[in-house]
């Protein structure tokens, strides 16, 4: 992609307060998408090594974050499809998570 085009998209992203990736995705249709090749995994330092935090605790927090993301996704789906029972179940689950987090913060 020419640098001038990238600069225009970057300027548009700054004006809209979004990332360059968001602007590019908005202009890309599925028909235009082409595979970029084989994905190369990035090597990252573990969070425990960088932060000095307990690795076991970090794994638990990551797991909780993943669960919370799944619940948020289900909540979005349920709200769009008007499934009130699913929403109630999600709210009960979220309340349980909130109580667990309060217990963790107290200790």
N, C-alpha and C positions, 0 to 999 in steps of 0.2 A: 504494500500500500504506500503510495507516495507520502512523503513527509508533510506536504502541504495539506493533504486530506486528514492525516492524523492530527495535525495542529487545529484544523477546523472542528473536528470531533471533540478534541480536548477542550477547546474554548466553549463549545456548546455544553459539555459536561460541567465545566466550572460555572457557567451561567445558570444551569438548572440545579446545581448542587448535588450532582450524582457522579458516579465514577465513569471513567471512559468506557469500561466494559458495559455498563448499563446503556450508554448511548449506542455503542456498536451493536449490542443485542437488539435494541429497538429498531435498528435499520436492517437487520438480517432476517430473511425469511427462510423457512425450512428448505425450500427449493434451492436457495443459494448456498446453503451450508455444505461444506465438503470436509471429509476427514483430513486432519492435519498430519496424520502419521501416527506412529506408535508413541504412546505416552511414556515419558521417562520419569520414573519415581524420583522425588526429591529426597535427599538425605537431610534430615533435620536432627538437631540435637534434642534429646528428650527434655521435656519440660522440667522434670525433676532435677536434671543436671543444671539447667539454666537457673531455676528458681531456688534450688536447695530444699524444696518441699518434699514431704514424705511421698514416695512413688505410689504406695498403696492408697493414700488419701486422694492423690491426683486421679488414679484410676476410678475411684468411686465418684469423684466429681464429674469426670468425663462421662461415666455411665449415666449419672443423673441428668447431665446436660442432654445426652442423646435421648433419654426417655422424655424429657421435657419438650424437645423438638418434635418427637413423634406425637405427643399429646397436642401440641399446638397445631400440627398438621391435621390431626383428626378433628380438632375444634373448628378449624377453617372449613373442612369438608362438611361437617355436621351443620354449621351455620348456613352454608350455601344450599344445602339440600333440605333444610327445615326438619331436622330430626331432633325433636326436643328431648327424647330420652337419652340419646347419645350425648347431648349437651349436659344433661344432669349428671350422667356418669363421669364425664370429663371434669366437671366442676368438683365432684366428690374426690376424684383422684388428685386434682390440683390442691384441694384443701389438705389432703393427706401429705402431699409433698411440702406444702407450706409449714405444716406442723413439724415435719421431720427437719426442715431447715432451721426452724426456731430452736429445736432441741440441740442441733449442731452448733448454732451460734451461742447458746448458753454455756456450752462446755468448753 
